[in-house]
Amino acid sequence: MKTITYIISIVILVVLNSCSTKSSDHNKGPISSNDQSSNLVLNEQKKELINCQKLEMENENSGGPIIVEVCEYGKVKIEKKGYPNYKGQYSYETTIFLKDDGGRFTKTTNSGIFNDKSPTLQKMINLELKKKFEEFSESNPSCFEGITFTPVRLDEIEISMEDDDFIFSKDFGLCSACLALDGASISISLNSMQKFLK
């Protein structure tokens, strides 16, 4: 009788051990899945943003330091240099670079960083600039008297980058008394710009 009881006890222990192992394997599934999901979320958060560096250079002339800002994204690099006048007001020169297959940046034009879909981009920018022009002219008609909006080419627009946007700017050619209204900037997100860049 003791032998039978002993054998039954062993069988019960084996069955319980088997159930425990299956339960443990079952619990591992969701944990592994959650870990993978967490990694996906982390990867989504690591978006590639525009990398910008800003520095000041000594200016041999008076008026303040020369400001240099260099921004890179993908194959595109934009360098802006700001030079102050005697009043401390800055004017900027912009140089556009495109990275070649060898990893070297070569100077190019605005249109040189865009692919064959650039006409669509140009049209988008002009539509937005025209809206701004009409808004400004309606609120301050005296500043826009005798001036009409003229569509511009990509090479006639000032291009810059900031955070996760490409920024396109153009002045309207107003007189000095209306400088506050002279021009507009259009921001387009990196996500929207992907299809236009080389």
C-alpha positions as CSV (number, residue, x, y, z in Angstrom):
1,M,0.0,0.0,0.0
2,K,2.9,2.4,0.8
3,T,4.5,1.6,-2.5
4,I,1.3,2.5,-4.4
5,T,1.0,5.8,-2.5
6,Y,4.6,6.6,-3.2
7,I,4.2,6.0,-7.0
8,I,1.0,8.2,-7.0
9,S,2.9,11.0,-5.3
10,I,5.7,10.8,-7.9
11,V,3.2,11.0,-10.8
12,I,1.5,14.0,-9.2
13,L,4.8,15.8,-8.8
14,V,5.7,15.1,-12.4
15,V,2.4,16.5,-13.7
16,L,2.6,19.6,-11.5
17,N,6.2,20.2,-12.7
18,S,5.0,19.9,-16.3
19,C,2.2,22.4,-15.8
20,S,4.5,24.8,-14.1
21,T,6.9,24.7,-17.0
22,K,4.2,25.3,-19.6
23,S,2.8,28.2,-17.5
24,S,6.3,29.7,-17.3
25,D,6.8,29.4,-21.1
26,H,3.4,31.0,-21.7
27,N,4.3,33.9,-19.5
28,K,7.5,34.5,-21.4
29,G,5.6,35.2,-24.6
30,P,3.9,38.5,-23.6
31,I,7.1,39.7,-21.9
32,S,9.1,39.1,-25.0
33,S,6.4,40.8,-27.1
34,N,6.3,43.8,-24.8
35,D,10.1,44.2,-25.0
36,Q,10.0,44.2,-28.8
37,S,7.1,46.7,-28.8
38,S,9.1,49.0,-26.4
39,N,12.1,48.8,-28.7
40,L,9.9,49.8,-31.7
41,V,8.6,52.8,-29.7
42,L,12.1,53.9,-28.8
43,N,13.2,53.6,-32.5
44,E,10.2,55.7,-33.6
45,Q,11.2,58.4,-31.1
46,K,14.8,58.6,-32.4
47,K,13.8,60.7,-35.4
48,E,16.6,62.1,-37.6
49,L,16.5,65.8,-37.0
50,I,18.5,68.7,-38.6
51,N,21.9,69.1,-37.0
52,C,22.8,72.8,-36.6
53,Q,25.9,74.5,-35.2
54,K,26.2,78.2,-34.5
55,L,29.4,80.1,-33.7
56,E,30.7,83.6,-33.6
57,M,33.9,84.7,-35.4
58,E,36.0,87.7,-34.6
59,N,35.2,90.6,-36.9
60,E,38.1,92.8,-37.9
61,N,35.6,95.6,-38.7
62,S,33.5,97.2,-36.1
63,G,29.8,96.4,-35.5
64,G,29.9,93.0,-33.7
65,P,31.1,89.5,-34.4
66,I,30.5,87.5,-37.6
67,I,27.8,84.9,-37.0
68,V,28.2,81.5,-38.7
69,E,25.5,78.9,-38.7
70,V,25.9,75.5,-40.4
71,C,23.0,73.1,-40.7
72,E,23.1,69.6,-42.1
73,Y,20.5,67.0,-43.0
74,G,21.0,64.0,-45.2
75,K,23.0,65.1,-48.2
76,V,22.3,68.8,-47.7
77,K,24.4,71.4,-45.9
78,I,23.4,75.0,-45.6
79,E,25.9,77.6,-44.3
80,K,24.8,81.1,-43.4
81,K,27.2,83.9,-42.5
82,G,25.9,87.1,-40.9
83,Y,27.8,90.3,-41.2
84,P,26.9,93.4,-39.1
85,N,26.8,97.0,-40.3
86,Y,27.8,100.0,-38.3
87,K,24.3,99.9,-36.6
88,G,24.7,96.3,-35.6
89,Q,22.1,95.1,-38.1
90,Y,23.0,91.8,-39.8
91,S,22.8,90.8,-43.4
92,Y,23.3,87.2,-44.3
93,E,25.0,85.2,-47.1
94,T,23.9,81.7,-47.7
95,T,25.8,78.9,-49.4
96,I,24.2,75.5,-50.3
97,F,26.2,72.3,-50.4
98,L,25.3,68.8,-51.6
99,K,27.1,65.6,-50.5
100,D,28.4,63.5,-53.4
101,D,28.8,59.7,-53.4
102,G,32.2,60.0,-51.9
103,G,30.9,61.8,-48.8
104,R,32.3,65.2,-49.8
105,F,30.2,68.4,-49.8
106,T,30.2,70.4,-53.0
107,K,28.8,73.9,-53.5
108,T,25.6,74.0,-55.5
109,T,22.5,76.0,-56.2
110,N,19.2,75.9,-54.3
111,S,17.7,73.8,-57.1
112,G,20.7,71.5,-57.0
113,I,19.5,69.8,-53.8
114,F,16.1,68.8,-55.1
115,N,15.1,66.0,-57.5
116,D,12.8,66.0,-60.5
117,K,9.8,66.8,-58.3
118,S,11.1,70.3,-57.6
119,P,8.4,72.0,-59.9
120,T,5.8,70.7,-57.5
121,L,7.7,72.1,-54.5
122,Q,8.2,75.5,-56.3
123,K,4.4,75.7,-57.0
124,M,3.6,74.9,-53.3
125,I,6.0,77.6,-52.1
126,N,4.6,80.2,-54.5
127,L,1.0,79.5,-53.5
128,E,1.9,80.1,-49.8
129,L,3.9,83.2,-50.5
130,K,1.1,84.6,-52.5
131,K,-1.3,84.0,-49.6
132,K,1.0,85.9,-47.3
133,F,1.4,88.7,-49.9
134,E,-2.4,89.1,-50.2
135,E,-2.8,89.1,-46.4
136,F,-0.2,91.8,-45.9
137,S,-1.4,93.9,-48.7
138,E,-5.0,93.9,-47.5
139,S,-4.0,94.9,-44.0
140,N,-1.5,97.6,-45.2
141,P,-2.5,98.7,-48.7
142,S,-0.3,101.8,-48.7
143,C,2.9,99.7,-48.4
144,F,1.9,97.5,-51.4
145,E,0.6,100.3,-53.7
146,G,1.8,99.6,-57.2
147,I,3.3,96.2,-56.2
148,T,2.0,92.8,-57.5
149,F,3.1,89.4,-56.5
150,T,5.4,87.7,-58.9
151,P,6.0,83.9,-58.7
152,V,9.7,83.0,-57.9
153,R,12.0,80.2,-58.9
154,L,13.7,78.0,-56.3
155,D,17.0,79.7,-57.0
156,E,15.5,83.1,-56.1
157,I,14.4,82.0,-52.6
158,E,16.4,82.0,-49.4
159,I,16.6,78.5,-47.9
160,S,17.4,77.6,-44.3
161,M,16.9,74.7,-41.9
162,E,15.8,74.7,-38.3
163,D,14.7,71.9,-35.9
164,D,12.7,69.6,-38.3
165,D,11.7,72.1,-40.9
166,F,13.0,73.5,-44.2
167,I,12.3,77.3,-44.3
168,F,11.8,79.2,-47.6
169,S,11.9,83.0,-47.4
170,K,11.4,85.7,-50.0
171,D,11.1,89.5,-49.8
172,F,8.5,91.5,-51.7
173,G,10.6,94.5,-52.6
174,L,8.9,97.0,-50.4
175,C,10.3,100.4,-49.4
176,S,12.4,100.9,-46.2
177,A,9.4,102.3,-44.4
178,C,7.6,99.0,-44.8
179,L,10.4,96.6,-44.0
180,A,8.4,94.9,-41.3
181,L,6.1,93.6,-44.0
182,D,8.7,93.0,-46.6
183,G,8.7,89.3,-47.1
184,A,7.4,86.0,-45.8
185,S,8.7,82.6,-44.7
186,I,7.2,79.2,-45.4
187,S,8.0,76.3,-43.2
188,I,7.8,72.7,-44.6
189,S,8.4,69.7,-42.3
190,L,11.1,67.2,-43.0
191,N,8.5,64.5,-43.5
192,S,6.9,66.5,-46.3
193,M,10.3,67.4,-47.8
194,Q,11.6,63.8,-48.2
195,K,10.0,63.3,-51.6
196,F,11.7,66.4,-53.0
197,L,15.3,66.0,-51.7
198,K,18.1,64.2,-53.6
